[in-house]
Amino acid sequence: MLKHILDFITCLLAVYGALSIILDFLCARGVRNLRAGNHEIRLVLLVKNAEEVIEGVVRSILYGGFLRRTTSDGKLTVVDMGSTDKTADILRRLENEYGCIDAIGEEEKEGIYSGFSQRQK
């Protein structure tokens, strides 16, 4: 169990690091604000039975400024995919603590697509 948690954290940090490097590279190349323009980016995190790590993961995303710099709406959507531990309770608490978190259940995951407008090409 501990090995799976450490593997999950390692993978998450690797993805976060890679995205941070890409963002820093784009900023250095003159792309100052990714939220400006004619695009929409939404960050969605799918979780299941992650009570031991979810709070640290969410706080890392928020405190690092990654969310604010990369998403169109400045929100993090966390979808609990049917956890049987306290993950959902932790997500509800974080949602109440931070206005930029949308914590939803698996049954509401289709709502992730709301807010994205159909653009004409």
Jmol script that loads the backbone (N, CA, C; Angstrom):
load data "model"
ATOM      1  N   MET A   1       0.821  -1.192   0.000  1.00  0.00           N
ATOM      2  CA  MET A   1       0.000   0.000   0.000  1.00  0.00           C
ATOM      3  C   MET A   1       0.870   1.263   0.000  1.00  0.00           C
ATOM      4  N   LEU A   2       1.880   1.267   0.872  1.00  0.00           N
ATOM      5  CA  LEU A   2       2.765   2.426   0.945  1.00  0.00           C
ATOM      6  C   LEU A   2       3.501   2.631  -0.375  1.00  0.00           C
ATOM      7  N   LYS A   3       3.896   1.554  -1.027  1.00  0.00           N
ATOM      8  CA  LYS A   3       4.579   1.648  -2.314  1.00  0.00           C
ATOM      9  C   LYS A   3       3.670   2.295  -3.350  1.00  0.00           C
ATOM     10  N   HIS A   4       2.384   1.950  -3.354  1.00  0.00           N
ATOM     11  CA  HIS A   4       1.441   2.542  -4.307  1.00  0.00           C
ATOM     12  C   HIS A   4       1.268   4.029  -4.050  1.00  0.00           C
ATOM     13  N   ILE A   5       1.214   4.406  -2.785  1.00  0.00           N
ATOM     14  CA  ILE A   5       1.077   5.821  -2.444  1.00  0.00           C
ATOM     15  C   ILE A   5       2.313   6.589  -2.893  1.00  0.00           C
ATOM     16  N   LEU A   6       3.480   6.042  -2.620  1.00  0.00           N
ATOM     17  CA  LEU A   6       4.718   6.708  -3.038  1.00  0.00           C
ATOM     18  C   LEU A   6       4.837   6.778  -4.556  1.00  0.00           C
ATOM     19  N   ASP A   7       4.423   5.720  -5.246  1.00  0.00           N
ATOM     20  CA  ASP A   7       4.423   5.738  -6.715  1.00  0.00           C
ATOM     21  C   ASP A   7       3.476   6.805  -7.240  1.00  0.00           C
ATOM     22  N   PHE A   8       2.297   6.917  -6.631  1.00  0.00           N
ATOM     23  CA  PHE A   8       1.316   7.927  -7.039  1.00  0.00           C
ATOM     24  C   PHE A   8       1.881   9.331  -6.846  1.00  0.00           C
ATOM     25  N   ILE A   9       2.458   9.574  -5.686  1.00  0.00           N
ATOM     26  CA  ILE A   9       3.032  10.890  -5.402  1.00  0.00           C
ATOM     27  C   ILE A   9       4.172  11.202  -6.363  1.00  0.00           C
ATOM     28  N   THR A  10       5.008  10.218  -6.637  1.00  0.00           N
ATOM     29  CA  THR A  10       6.128  10.409  -7.570  1.00  0.00           C
ATOM     30  C   THR A  10       5.626  10.763  -8.965  1.00  0.00           C
ATOM     31  N   CYS A  11       4.632  10.027  -9.434  1.00  0.00           N
ATOM     32  CA  CYS A  11       4.068  10.312 -10.763  1.00  0.00           C
ATOM     33  C   CYS A  11       3.429  11.689 -10.806  1.00  0.00           C
ATOM     34  N   LEU A  12       2.693  12.034  -9.777  1.00  0.00           N
ATOM     35  CA  LEU A  12       2.034  13.336  -9.736  1.00  0.00           C
ATOM     36  C   LEU A  12       3.057  14.467  -9.740  1.00  0.00           C
ATOM     37  N   LEU A  13       4.090  14.325  -8.937  1.00  0.00           N
ATOM     38  CA  LEU A  13       5.129  15.349  -8.900  1.00  0.00           C
ATOM     39  C   LEU A  13       5.882  15.439 -10.224  1.00  0.00           C
ATOM     40  N   ALA A  14       6.077  14.305 -10.882  1.00  0.00           N
ATOM     41  CA  ALA A  14       6.736  14.322 -12.192  1.00  0.00           C
ATOM     42  C   ALA A  14       5.898  15.075 -13.215  1.00  0.00           C
ATOM     43  N   VAL A  15       4.600  14.827 -13.224  1.00  0.00           N
ATOM     44  CA  VAL A  15       3.707  15.532 -14.153  1.00  0.00           C
ATOM     45  C   VAL A  15       3.685  17.018 -13.823  1.00  0.00           C
ATOM     46  N   TYR A  16       3.573  17.329 -12.542  1.00  0.00           N
ATOM     47  CA  TYR A  16       3.567  18.730 -12.114  1.00  0.00           C
ATOM     48  C   TYR A  16       4.864  19.427 -12.526  1.00  0.00           C
ATOM     49  N   GLY A  17       5.975  18.757 -12.313  1.00  0.00           N
ATOM     50  CA  GLY A  17       7.268  19.330 -12.686  1.00  0.00           C
ATOM     51  C   GLY A  17       7.394  19.548 -14.183  1.00  0.00           C
ATOM     52  N   ALA A  18       6.946  18.563 -14.952  1.00  0.00           N
ATOM     53  CA  ALA A  18       7.012  18.685 -16.410  1.00  0.00           C
ATOM     54  C   ALA A  18       6.138  19.845 -16.898  1.00  0.00           C
ATOM     55  N   LEU A  19       4.937  19.958 -16.358  1.00  0.00           N
ATOM     56  CA  LEU A  19       4.062  21.058 -16.760  1.00  0.00           C
ATOM     57  C   LEU A  19       4.623  22.407 -16.332  1.00  0.00           C
ATOM     58  N   SER A  20       5.242  22.464 -15.170  1.00  0.00           N
ATOM     59  CA  SER A  20       5.871  23.709 -14.716  1.00  0.00           C
ATOM     60  C   SER A  20       7.016  24.121 -15.635  1.00  0.00           C
ATOM     61  N   ILE A  21       7.816  23.157 -16.054  1.00  0.00           N
ATOM     62  CA  ILE A  21       8.925  23.444 -16.972  1.00  0.00           C
ATOM     63  C   ILE A  21       8.391  23.963 -18.304  1.00  0.00           C
ATOM     64  N   ILE A  22       7.356  23.325 -18.818  1.00  0.00           N
ATOM     65  CA  ILE A  22       6.755  23.763 -20.084  1.00  0.00           C
ATOM     66  C   ILE A  22       6.203  25.172 -19.941  1.00  0.00           C
ATOM     67  N   LEU A  23       5.502  25.428 -18.850  1.00  0.00           N
ATOM     68  CA  LEU A  23       4.935  26.756 -18.626  1.00  0.00           C
ATOM     69  C   LEU A  23       6.031  27.810 -18.517  1.00  0.00           C
ATOM     70  N   ASP A  24       7.076  27.516 -17.753  1.00  0.00           N
ATOM     71  CA  ASP A  24       8.187  28.460 -17.630  1.00  0.00           C
ATOM     72  C   ASP A  24       8.859  28.718 -18.974  1.00  0.00           C
ATOM     73  N   PHE A  25       9.002  27.674 -19.783  1.00  0.00           N
ATOM     74  CA  PHE A  25       9.580  27.822 -21.113  1.00  0.00           C
ATOM     75  C   PHE A  25       8.709  28.735 -21.973  1.00  0.00           C
ATOM     76  N   LEU A  26       7.395  28.511 -21.945  1.00  0.00           N
ATOM     77  CA  LEU A  26       6.489  29.346 -22.732  1.00  0.00           C
ATOM     78  C   LEU A  26       6.524  30.793 -22.273  1.00  0.00           C
ATOM     79  N   CYS A  27       6.584  30.996 -20.969  1.00  0.00           N
ATOM     80  CA  CYS A  27       6.664  32.364 -20.444  1.00  0.00           C
ATOM     81  C   CYS A  27       7.958  33.040 -20.885  1.00  0.00           C
ATOM     82  N   ALA A  28       9.048  32.288 -20.893  1.00  0.00           N
ATOM     83  CA  ALA A  28      10.333  32.842 -21.326  1.00  0.00           C
ATOM     84  C   ALA A  28      10.321  33.170 -22.814  1.00  0.00           C
ATOM     85  N   ARG A  29       9.506  32.465 -23.586  1.00  0.00           N
ATOM     86  CA  ARG A  29       9.439  32.687 -25.031  1.00  0.00           C
ATOM     87  C   ARG A  29       8.453  33.797 -25.398  1.00  0.00           C
ATOM     88  N   GLY A  30       7.852  34.438 -24.395  1.00  0.00           N
ATOM     89  CA  GLY A  30       6.979  35.569 -24.696  1.00  0.00           C
ATOM     90  C   GLY A  30       5.502  35.304 -24.498  1.00  0.00           C
ATOM     91  N   VAL A  31       5.127  34.113 -24.154  1.00  0.00           N
ATOM     92  CA  VAL A  31       3.722  33.847 -23.876  1.00  0.00           C
ATOM     93  C   VAL A  31       3.515  34.184 -22.407  1.00  0.00           C
ATOM     94  N   ARG A  32       3.030  35.364 -22.136  1.00  0.00           N
ATOM     95  CA  ARG A  32       2.948  35.853 -20.760  1.00  0.00           C
ATOM     96  C   ARG A  32       1.715  35.375 -20.015  1.00  0.00           C
ATOM     97  N   ASN A  33       0.599  35.281 -20.679  1.00  0.00           N
ATOM     98  CA  ASN A  33      -0.632  34.919 -19.992  1.00  0.00           C
ATOM     99  C   ASN A  33      -1.374  33.877 -20.801  1.00  0.00           C
ATOM    100  N   LEU A  34      -1.311  32.634 -20.361  1.00  0.00           N
ATOM    101  CA  LEU A  34      -1.980  31.566 -21.094  1.00  0.00           C
ATOM    102  C   LEU A  34      -3.497  31.647 -20.972  1.00  0.00           C
ATOM    103  N   ARG A  35      -3.992  32.388 -19.995  1.00  0.00           N
ATOM    104  CA  ARG A  35      -5.439  32.491 -19.830  1.00  0.00           C
ATOM    105  C   ARG A  35      -6.043  33.466 -20.827  1.00  0.00           C
ATOM    106  N   ALA A  36      -5.258  34.329 -21.396  1.00  0.00           N
ATOM    107  CA  ALA A  36      -5.765  35.264 -22.386  1.00  0.00           C
ATOM    108  C   ALA A  36      -5.907  34.552 -23.717  1.00  0.00           C
ATOM    109  N   GLY A  37      -6.760  35.067 -24.536  1.00  0.00           N
ATOM    110  CA  GLY A  37      -6.888  34.485 -25.864  1.00  0.00           C
ATOM    111  C   GLY A  37      -8.168  33.711 -26.041  1.00  0.00           C
ATOM    112  N   ASN A  38      -8.196  32.925 -27.088  1.00  0.00           N
ATOM    113  CA  ASN A  38      -9.411  32.247 -27.505  1.00  0.00           C
ATOM    114  C   ASN A  38      -9.318  30.747 -27.211  1.00  0.00           C
ATOM    115  N   HIS A  39      -8.995  30.396 -25.979  1.00  0.00           N
ATOM    116  CA  HIS A  39      -8.913  28.991 -25.616  1.00  0.00           C
ATOM    117  C   HIS A  39      -9.403  28.798 -24.188  1.00  0.00           C
ATOM    118  N   GLU A  40      -9.737  27.579 -23.883  1.00  0.00           N
ATOM    119  CA  GLU A  40     -10.165  27.258 -22.530  1.00  0.00           C
ATOM    120  C   GLU A  40      -9.373  26.055 -22.046  1.00  0.00           C
ATOM    121  N   ILE A  41      -8.816  26.192 -20.853  1.00  0.00           N
ATOM    122  CA  ILE A  41      -8.077  25.105 -20.235  1.00  0.00           C
ATOM    123  C   ILE A  41      -8.692  24.873 -18.861  1.00  0.00           C
ATOM    124  N   ARG A  42      -8.986  23.629 -18.578  1.00  0.00           N
ATOM    125  CA  ARG A  42      -9.536  23.255 -17.274  1.00  0.00           C
ATOM    126  C   ARG A  42      -8.703  22.115 -16.718  1.00  0.00           C
ATOM    127  N   LEU A  43      -8.336  22.220 -15.452  1.00  0.00           N
ATOM    128  CA  LEU A  43      -7.565  21.180 -14.787  1.00  0.00           C
ATOM    129  C   LEU A  43      -8.521  20.291 -14.008  1.00  0.00           C
ATOM    130  N   VAL A  44      -8.493  18.982 -14.324  1.00  0.00           N
ATOM    131  CA  VAL A  44      -9.372  18.008 -13.680  1.00  0.00           C
ATOM    132  C   VAL A  44      -8.504  16.917 -13.079  1.00  0.00           C
ATOM    133  N   LEU A  45      -8.759  16.617 -11.823  1.00  0.00           N
ATOM    134  CA  LEU A  45      -8.019  15.590 -11.102  1.00  0.00           C
ATOM    135  C   LEU A  45      -9.003  14.479 -10.739  1.00  0.00           C
ATOM    136  N   LEU A  46      -8.719  13.266 -11.206  1.00  0.00           N
ATOM    137  CA  LEU A  46      -9.541  12.103 -10.882  1.00  0.00           C
ATOM    138  C   LEU A  46      -8.894  11.362  -9.730  1.00  0.00           C
ATOM    139  N   VAL A  47      -9.666  11.103  -8.671  1.00  0.00           N
ATOM    140  CA  VAL A  47      -9.105  10.451  -7.496  1.00  0.00           C
ATOM    141  C   VAL A  47     -10.012   9.326  -7.015  1.00  0.00           C
ATOM    142  N   LYS A  48      -9.399   8.368  -6.363  1.00  0.00           N
ATOM    143  CA  LYS A  48     -10.153   7.283  -5.732  1.00  0.00           C
ATOM    144  C   LYS A  48      -9.326   6.742  -4.570  1.00  0.00           C
ATOM    145  N   ASN A  49      -9.947   6.705  -3.412  1.00  0.00           N
ATOM    146  CA  ASN A  49      -9.309   6.189  -2.195  1.00  0.00           C
ATOM    147  C   ASN A  49      -7.927   6.813  -1.960  1.00  0.00           C
ATOM    148  N   ALA A  50      -7.893   8.132  -1.944  1.00  0.00           N
ATOM    149  CA  ALA A  50      -6.631   8.857  -1.811  1.00  0.00           C
ATOM    150  C   ALA A  50      -6.589   9.710  -0.548  1.00  0.00           C
ATOM    151  N   GLU A  51      -7.282   9.257   0.512  1.00  0.00           N
ATOM    152  CA  GLU A  51      -7.384  10.074   1.718  1.00  0.00           C
ATOM    153  C   GLU A  51      -6.021  10.443   2.315  1.00  0.00           C
ATOM    154  N   GLU A  52      -5.028   9.617   2.137  1.00  0.00           N
ATOM    155  CA  GLU A  52      -3.722   9.876   2.742  1.00  0.00           C
ATOM    156  C   GLU A  52      -2.908  10.924   1.992  1.00  0.00           C
ATOM    157  N   VAL A  53      -3.242  11.180   0.730  1.00  0.00           N
ATOM    158  CA  VAL A  53      -2.405  12.088  -0.063  1.00  0.00           C
ATOM    159  C   VAL A  53      -3.169  13.244  -0.700  1.00  0.00           C
ATOM    160  N   ILE A  54      -4.481  13.176  -0.764  1.00  0.00           N
ATOM    161  CA  ILE A  54      -5.230  14.144  -1.570  1.00  0.00           C
ATOM    162  C   ILE A  54      -5.078  15.580  -1.074  1.00  0.00           C
ATOM    163  N   GLU A  55      -5.073  15.790   0.226  1.00  0.00           N
ATOM    164  CA  GLU A  55      -4.947  17.156   0.725  1.00  0.00           C
ATOM    165  C   GLU A  55      -3.608  17.769   0.335  1.00  0.00           C
ATOM    166  N   GLY A  56      -2.535  17.017   0.453  1.00  0.00           N
ATOM    167  CA  GLY A  56      -1.219  17.511   0.063  1.00  0.00           C
ATOM    168  C   GLY A  56      -1.128  17.796  -1.426  1.00  0.00           C
ATOM    169  N   VAL A  57      -1.726  16.939  -2.235  1.00  0.00           N
ATOM    170  CA  VAL A  57      -1.711  17.130  -3.680  1.00  0.00           C
ATOM    171  C   VAL A  57      -2.453  18.410  -4.052  1.00  0.00           C
ATOM    172  N   VAL A  58      -3.653  18.577  -3.508  1.00  0.00           N
ATOM    173  CA  VAL A  58      -4.455  19.760  -3.834  1.00  0.00           C
ATOM    174  C   VAL A  58      -3.753  21.030  -3.367  1.00  0.00           C
ATOM    175  N   ARG A  59      -3.241  21.021  -2.156  1.00  0.00           N
ATOM    176  CA  ARG A  59      -2.558  22.216  -1.650  1.00  0.00           C
ATOM    177  C   ARG A  59      -1.299  22.527  -2.468  1.00  0.00           C
ATOM    178  N   SER A  60      -0.600  21.504  -2.933  1.00  0.00           N
ATOM    179  CA  SER A  60       0.574  21.731  -3.779  1.00  0.00           C
ATOM    180  C   SER A  60       0.189  22.426  -5.076  1.00  0.00           C
ATOM    181  N   ILE A  61      -0.909  22.000  -5.657  1.00  0.00           N
ATOM    182  CA  ILE A  61      -1.366  22.619  -6.900  1.00  0.00           C
ATOM    183  C   ILE A  61      -1.749  24.073  -6.656  1.00  0.00           C
ATOM    184  N   LEU A  62      -2.418  24.350  -5.550  1.00  0.00           N
ATOM    185  CA  LEU A  62      -2.872  25.706  -5.256  1.00  0.00           C
ATOM    186  C   LEU A  62      -1.725  26.626  -4.872  1.00  0.00           C
ATOM    187  N   TYR A  63      -0.849  26.174  -3.996  1.00  0.00           N
ATOM    188  CA  TYR A  63       0.222  27.040  -3.503  1.00  0.00           C
ATOM    189  C   TYR A  63       1.297  27.303  -4.540  1.00  0.00           C
ATOM    190  N   GLY A  64       1.494  26.409  -5.451  1.00  0.00           N
ATOM    191  CA  GLY A  64       2.516  26.591  -6.466  1.00  0.00           C
ATOM    192  C   GLY A  64       2.150  27.622  -7.526  1.00  0.00           C
ATOM    193  N   GLY A  65       0.905  28.084  -7.527  1.00  0.00           N
ATOM    194  CA  GLY A  65       0.469  29.046  -8.526  1.00  0.00           C
ATOM    195  C   GLY A  65       0.208  28.428  -9.884  1.00  0.00           C
ATOM    196  N   PHE A  66       0.368  27.128  -9.971  1.00  0.00           N
ATOM    197  CA  PHE A  66       0.178  26.426 -11.243  1.00  0.00           C
ATOM    198  C   PHE A  66      -1.238  26.606 -11.765  1.00  0.00           C
ATOM    199  N   LEU A  67      -2.213  26.476 -10.905  1.00  0.00           N
ATOM    200  CA  LEU A  67      -3.616  26.587 -11.293  1.00  0.00           C
ATOM    201  C   LEU A  67      -3.928  27.967 -11.850  1.00  0.00           C
ATOM    202  N   ARG A  68      -3.515  28.978 -11.148  1.00  0.00           N
ATOM    203  CA  ARG A  68      -3.779  30.355 -11.550  1.00  0.00           C
ATOM    204  C   ARG A  68      -3.124  30.706 -12.882  1.00  0.00           C
ATOM    205  N   ARG A  69      -1.931  30.150 -13.115  1.00  0.00           N
ATOM    206  CA  ARG A  69      -1.180  30.490 -14.329  1.00  0.00           C
ATOM    207  C   ARG A  69      -1.640  29.729 -15.559  1.00  0.00           C
ATOM    208  N   THR A  70      -2.308  28.610 -15.392  1.00  0.00           N
ATOM    209  CA  THR A  70      -2.572  27.768 -16.549  1.00  0.00           C
ATOM    210  C   THR A  70      -4.023  27.584 -16.927  1.00  0.00           C
ATOM    211  N   THR A  71      -4.948  27.739 -16.014  1.00  0.00           N
ATOM    212  CA  THR A  71      -6.338  27.436 -16.342  1.00  0.00           C
ATOM    213  C   THR A  71      -7.100  28.674 -16.775  1.00  0.00           C
ATOM    214  N   SER A  72      -8.115  28.455 -17.582  1.00  0.00           N
ATOM    215  CA  SER A  72      -8.935  29.547 -18.078  1.00  0.00           C
ATOM    216  C   SER A  72      -9.825  30.115 -16.993  1.00  0.00           C
ATOM    217  N   ASP A  73     -10.339  29.229 -16.145  1.00  0.00           N
ATOM    218  CA  ASP A  73     -11.301  29.667 -15.136  1.00  0.00           C
ATOM    219  C   ASP A  73     -10.706  29.758 -13.733  1.00  0.00           C
ATOM    220  N   GLY A  74      -9.438  29.412 -13.571  1.00  0.00           N
ATOM    221  CA  GLY A  74      -8.800  29.487 -12.267  1.00  0.00           C
ATOM    222  C   GLY A  74      -9.332  28.487 -11.261  1.00  0.00           C
ATOM    223  N   LYS A  75      -9.918  27.405 -11.748  1.00  0.00           N
ATOM    224  CA  LYS A  75     -10.514  26.402 -10.865  1.00  0.00           C
ATOM    225  C   LYS A  75      -9.866  25.045 -11.057  1.00  0.00           C
ATOM    226  N   LEU A  76      -9.873  24.276  -9.980  1.00  0.00           N
ATOM    227  CA  LEU A  76      -9.442  22.886 -10.000  1.00  0.00           C
ATOM    228  C   LEU A  76     -10.683  22.041  -9.758  1.00  0.00           C
ATOM    229  N   THR A  77     -10.983  21.157 -10.686  1.00  0.00           N
ATOM    230  CA  THR A  77     -12.098  20.240 -10.528  1.00  0.00           C
ATOM    231  C   THR A  77     -11.539  18.893 -10.100  1.00  0.00           C
ATOM    232  N   VAL A  78     -12.011  18.402  -8.957  1.00  0.00           N
ATOM    233  CA  VAL A  78     -11.564  17.116  -8.442  1.00  0.00           C
ATOM    234  C   VAL A  78     -12.762  16.173  -8.475  1.00  0.00           C
ATOM    235  N   VAL A  79     -12.618  15.081  -9.194  1.00  0.00           N
ATOM    236  CA  VAL A  79     -13.695  14.096  -9.323  1.00  0.00           C
ATOM    237  C   VAL A  79     -13.354  12.892  -8.467  1.00  0.00           C
ATOM    238  N   ASP A  80     -14.193  12.626  -7.473  1.00  0.00           N
ATOM    239  CA  ASP A  80     -14.017  11.429  -6.653  1.00  0.00           C
ATOM    240  C   ASP A  80     -14.700  10.278  -7.373  1.00  0.00           C
ATOM    241  N   MET A  81     -13.912   9.303  -7.774  1.00  0.00           N
ATOM    242  CA  MET A  81     -14.397   8.181  -8.591  1.00  0.00           C
ATOM    243  C   MET A  81     -14.878   7.013  -7.736  1.00  0.00           C
ATOM    244  N   GLY A  82     -15.659   7.320  -6.700  1.00  0.00           N
ATOM    245  CA  GLY A  82     -16.259   6.268  -5.891  1.00  0.00           C
ATOM    246  C   GLY A  82     -15.398   5.790  -4.743  1.00  0.00           C
ATOM    247  N   SER A  83     -14.722   6.700  -4.071  1.00  0.00           N
ATOM    248  CA  SER A  83     -13.865   6.324  -2.949  1.00  0.00           C
ATOM    249  C   SER A  83     -14.679   5.695  -1.818  1.00  0.00           C
ATOM    250  N   THR A  84     -14.074   4.740  -1.152  1.00  0.00           N
ATOM    251  CA  THR A  84     -14.702   4.101   0.001  1.00  0.00           C
ATOM    252  C   THR A  84     -14.039   4.549   1.301  1.00  0.00           C
ATOM    253  N   ASP A  85     -13.066   5.432   1.210  1.00  0.00           N
ATOM    254  CA  ASP A  85     -12.417   5.969   2.407  1.00  0.00           C
ATOM    255  C   ASP A  85     -12.920   7.401   2.638  1.00  0.00           C
ATOM    256  N   LYS A  86     -12.146   8.233   3.280  1.00  0.00           N
ATOM    257  CA  LYS A  86     -12.574   9.596   3.626  1.00  0.00           C
ATOM    258  C   LYS A  86     -12.192  10.636   2.571  1.00  0.00           C
ATOM    259  N   THR A  87     -11.839  10.203   1.384  1.00  0.00           N
ATOM    260  CA  THR A  87     -11.433  11.137   0.328  1.00  0.00           C
ATOM    261  C   THR A  87     -12.518  12.170   0.047  1.00  0.00           C
ATOM    262  N   ALA A  88     -13.763  11.740  -0.089  1.00  0.00           N
ATOM    263  CA  ALA A  88     -14.859  12.669  -0.402  1.00  0.00           C
ATOM    264  C   ALA A  88     -15.040  13.709   0.699  1.00  0.00           C
ATOM    265  N   ASP A  89     -14.923  13.304   1.958  1.00  0.00           N
ATOM    266  CA  ASP A  89     -15.045  14.243   3.077  1.00  0.00           C
ATOM    267  C   ASP A  89     -13.931  15.285   3.044  1.00  0.00           C
ATOM    268  N   ILE A  90     -12.732  14.826   2.758  1.00  0.00           N
ATOM    269  CA  ILE A  90     -11.589  15.746   2.675  1.00  0.00           C
ATOM    270  C   ILE A  90     -11.794  16.728   1.532  1.00  0.00           C
ATOM    271  N   LEU A  91     -12.275  16.244   0.400  1.00  0.00           N
ATOM    272  CA  LEU A  91     -12.512  17.123  -0.751  1.00  0.00           C
ATOM    273  C   LEU A  91     -13.587  18.164  -0.446  1.00  0.00           C
ATOM    274  N   ARG A  92     -14.644  17.760   0.241  1.00  0.00           N
ATOM    275  CA  ARG A  92     -15.692  18.736   0.609  1.00  0.00           C
ATOM    276  C   ARG A  92     -15.136  19.809   1.539  1.00  0.00           C
ATOM    277  N   ARG A  93     -14.284  19.406   2.474  1.00  0.00           N
ATOM    278  CA  ARG A  93     -13.671  20.372   3.380  1.00  0.00           C
ATOM    279  C   ARG A  93     -12.778  21.347   2.607  1.00  0.00           C
ATOM    280  N   LEU A  94     -11.968  20.821   1.685  1.00  0.00           N
ATOM    281  CA  LEU A  94     -11.105  21.685   0.873  1.00  0.00           C
ATOM    282  C   LEU A  94     -11.924  22.599  -0.033  1.00  0.00           C
ATOM    283  N   GLU A  95     -13.024  22.088  -0.549  1.00  0.00           N
ATOM    284  CA  GLU A  95     -13.903  22.899  -1.393  1.00  0.00           C
ATOM    285  C   GLU A  95     -14.467  24.074  -0.601  1.00  0.00           C
ATOM    286  N   ASN A  96     -14.828  23.844   0.656  1.00  0.00           N
ATOM    287  CA  ASN A  96     -15.342  24.925   1.512  1.00  0.00           C
ATOM    288  C   ASN A  96     -14.240  25.905   1.900  1.00  0.00           C
ATOM    289  N   GLU A  97     -13.030  25.407   2.032  1.00  0.00           N
ATOM    290  CA  GLU A  97     -11.903  26.245   2.431  1.00  0.00           C
ATOM    291  C   GLU A  97     -11.398  27.122   1.284  1.00  0.00           C
ATOM    292  N   TYR A  98     -11.398  26.580   0.078  1.00  0.00           N
ATOM    293  CA  TYR A  98     -10.889  27.295  -1.088  1.00  0.00           C
ATOM    294  C   TYR A  98     -12.019  27.449  -2.105  1.00  0.00           C
ATOM    295  N   GLY A  99     -12.250  28.647  -2.562  1.00  0.00           N
ATOM    296  CA  GLY A  99     -13.305  28.881  -3.539  1.00  0.00           C
ATOM    297  C   GLY A  99     -12.974  28.417  -4.943  1.00  0.00           C
ATOM    298  N   CYS A 100     -11.733  28.038  -5.174  1.00  0.00           N
ATOM    299  CA  CYS A 100     -11.317  27.672  -6.525  1.00  0.00           C
ATOM    300  C   CYS A 100     -11.355  26.159  -6.766  1.00  0.00           C
ATOM    301  N   ILE A 101     -11.913  25.403  -5.827  1.00  0.00           N
ATOM    302  CA  ILE A 101     -11.993  23.949  -5.977  1.00  0.00           C
ATOM    303  C   ILE A 101     -13.444  23.539  -6.170  1.00  0.00           C
ATOM    304  N   ASP A 102     -13.678  22.731  -7.188  1.00  0.00           N
ATOM    305  CA  ASP A 102     -14.976  22.104  -7.398  1.00  0.00           C
ATOM    306  C   ASP A 102     -14.793  20.618  -7.159  1.00  0.00           C
ATOM    307  N   ALA A 103     -15.329  20.117  -6.056  1.00  0.00           N
ATOM    308  CA  ALA A 103     -15.242  18.690  -5.747  1.00  0.00           C
ATOM    309  C   ALA A 103     -16.568  18.045  -6.131  1.00  0.00           C
ATOM    310  N   ILE A 104     -16.509  17.084  -7.031  1.00  0.00           N
ATOM    311  CA  ILE A 104     -17.734  16.440  -7.493  1.00  0.00           C
ATOM    312  C   ILE A 104     -17.586  14.921  -7.405  1.00  0.00           C
ATOM    313  N   GLY A 105     -18.717  14.253  -7.399  1.00  0.00           N
ATOM    314  CA  GLY A 105     -18.714  12.802  -7.361  1.00  0.00           C
ATOM    315  C   GLY A 105     -18.701  12.226  -8.757  1.00  0.00           C
ATOM    316  N   GLU A 106     -18.501  10.942  -8.817  1.00  0.00           N
ATOM    317  CA  GLU A 106     -18.429  10.240 -10.097  1.00  0.00           C
ATOM    318  C   GLU A 106     -19.696  10.442 -10.924  1.00  0.00           C
ATOM    319  N   GLU A 107     -20.835  10.488 -10.236  1.00  0.00           N
ATOM    320  CA  GLU A 107     -22.103  10.641 -10.946  1.00  0.00           C
ATOM    321  C   GLU A 107     -22.265  12.024 -11.586  1.00  0.00           C
ATOM    322  N   GLU A 108     -21.477  12.978 -11.131  1.00  0.00           N
ATOM    323  CA  GLU A 108     -21.554  14.333 -11.672  1.00  0.00           C
ATOM    324  C   GLU A 108     -20.457  14.644 -12.689  1.00  0.00           C
ATOM    325  N   LYS A 109     -19.670  13.655 -13.067  1.00  0.00           N
ATOM    326  CA  LYS A 109     -18.490  13.914 -13.896  1.00  0.00           C
ATOM    327  C   LYS A 109     -18.823  14.480 -15.267  1.00  0.00           C
ATOM    328  N   GLU A 110     -20.020  14.232 -15.772  1.00  0.00           N
ATOM    329  CA  GLU A 110     -20.394  14.819 -17.065  1.00  0.00           C
ATOM    330  C   GLU A 110     -20.456  16.342 -16.997  1.00  0.00           C
ATOM    331  N   GLY A 111     -20.649  16.882 -15.778  1.00  0.00           N
ATOM    332  CA  GLY A 111     -20.688  18.326 -15.596  1.00  0.00           C
ATOM    333  C   GLY A 111     -19.353  18.998 -15.844  1.00  0.00           C
ATOM    334  N   ILE A 112     -18.296  18.220 -15.942  1.00  0.00           N
ATOM    335  CA  ILE A 112     -16.974  18.777 -16.217  1.00  0.00           C
ATOM    336  C   ILE A 112     -16.990  19.527 -17.544  1.00  0.00           C
ATOM    337  N   TYR A 113     -17.780  19.045 -18.461  1.00  0.00           N
ATOM    338  CA  TYR A 113     -17.811  19.636 -19.799  1.00  0.00           C
ATOM    339  C   TYR A 113     -18.611  20.931 -19.849  1.00  0.00           C
ATOM    340  N   SER A 114     -19.395  21.215 -18.807  1.00  0.00           N
ATOM    341  CA  SER A 114     -20.182  22.442 -18.813  1.00  0.00           C
ATOM    342  C   SER A 114     -19.243  23.641 -18.760  1.00  0.00           C
ATOM    343  N   GLY A 115     -19.640  24.681 -19.363  1.00  0.00           N
ATOM    344  CA  GLY A 115     -18.817  25.868 -19.375  1.00  0.00           C
ATOM    345  C   GLY A 115     -17.922  25.978 -20.593  1.00  0.00           C
ATOM    346  N   PHE A 116     -17.733  24.887 -21.284  1.00  0.00           N
ATOM    347  CA  PHE A 116     -16.953  24.942 -22.506  1.00  0.00           C
ATOM    348  C   PHE A 116     -17.915  25.269 -23.646  1.00  0.00           C
ATOM    349  N   SER A 117     -17.653  26.358 -24.303  1.00  0.00           N
ATOM    350  CA  SER A 117     -18.539  26.773 -25.385  1.00  0.00           C
ATOM    351  C   SER A 117     -18.131  26.098 -26.690  1.00  0.00           C
ATOM    352  N   GLN A 118     -19.080  25.926 -27.554  1.00  0.00           N
ATOM    353  CA  GLN A 118     -18.809  25.388 -28.887  1.00  0.00           C
ATOM    354  C   GLN A 118     -18.292  26.532 -29.743  1.00  0.00           C
ATOM    355  N   ARG A 119     -17.120  26.401 -30.252  1.00  0.00           N
ATOM    356  CA  ARG A 119     -16.507  27.469 -31.051  1.00  0.00           C
ATOM    357  C   ARG A 119     -16.621  27.131 -32.528  1.00  0.00           C
ATOM    358  N   GLN A 120     -16.884  28.145 -33.305  1.00  0.00           N
ATOM    359  CA  GLN A 120     -16.933  28.008 -34.750  1.00  0.00           C
ATOM    360  C   GLN A 120     -15.507  28.108 -35.284  1.00  0.00           C
ATOM    361  N   LYS A 121     -15.168  27.242 -36.208  1.00  0.00           N
ATOM    362  CA  LYS A 121     -13.815  27.291 -36.808  1.00  0.00           C
ATOM    363  C   LYS A 121     -13.808  28.131 -38.042  1.00  0.00           C
TER     364      LYS A 121
END
end "model"
wireframe off; spacefill off
backbone 0.3
color backbone group
